[in-house]
Amino acid sequence: MSSRRERKKKKLILIFISCIVFGIGYYFLNEVSTWFEVPLGVTFHVILGCSLMAISGIYIGYTIKQLYFTKRRKRTKRIYLDENSNDKSE
């Protein structure tokens, strides 16, 4: 079973990889799609760039929120009612 530090380290590595994917998407969107003749067409590269940027951006935002901005639940003491309580109505 992995420890909390190892999981956090893995998620930080995945955030770094997602940043690289975001950069590749930006390159496809702004550079490759402006070339005159592109092998698969301009529309394909625009959609590919936008998709890569959107998916990696959502993953980065969600993971950062999950790592650093989590709400901790307060522990509450559980109180159990006794079945043999002292009732004055008897």
Contacts in CASP RR format, 6 or more apart in sequence:
PFRMAT RR
TARGET T0000
AUTHOR 0000-0000-0000
METHOD contacts of the structure
MODEL  1
MSSRRERKKKKLILIFISCIVFGIGYYFLNEVSTWFEVPLGVTFHVILGC
SLMAISGIYIGYTIKQLYFTKRRKRTKRIYLDENSNDKSE
2 10 0 8 1.000
8 67 0 8 1.000
11 63 0 8 1.000
11 66 0 8 1.000
11 67 0 8 1.000
12 67 0 8 1.000
14 59 0 8 1.000
14 63 0 8 1.000
15 59 0 8 1.000
15 60 0 8 1.000
15 63 0 8 1.000
15 64 0 8 1.000
18 56 0 8 1.000
18 57 0 8 1.000
18 59 0 8 1.000
18 60 0 8 1.000
18 63 0 8 1.000
19 56 0 8 1.000
19 60 0 8 1.000
21 52 0 8 1.000
21 55 0 8 1.000
21 56 0 8 1.000
22 52 0 8 1.000
22 53 0 8 1.000
22 56 0 8 1.000
22 57 0 8 1.000
22 60 0 8 1.000
23 52 0 8 1.000
23 53 0 8 1.000
24 49 0 8 1.000
24 52 0 8 1.000
25 48 0 8 1.000
25 49 0 8 1.000
25 50 0 8 1.000
25 52 0 8 1.000
25 53 0 8 1.000
25 56 0 8 1.000
26 49 0 8 1.000
26 53 0 8 1.000
28 45 0 8 1.000
28 46 0 8 1.000
28 48 0 8 1.000
28 49 0 8 1.000
28 52 0 8 1.000
29 45 0 8 1.000
29 46 0 8 1.000
29 49 0 8 1.000
29 50 0 8 1.000
29 53 0 8 1.000
32 38 0 8 1.000
32 45 0 8 1.000
33 42 0 8 1.000
33 45 0 8 1.000
33 46 0 8 1.000
33 49 0 8 1.000
38 44 0 8 1.000
38 45 0 8 1.000
END
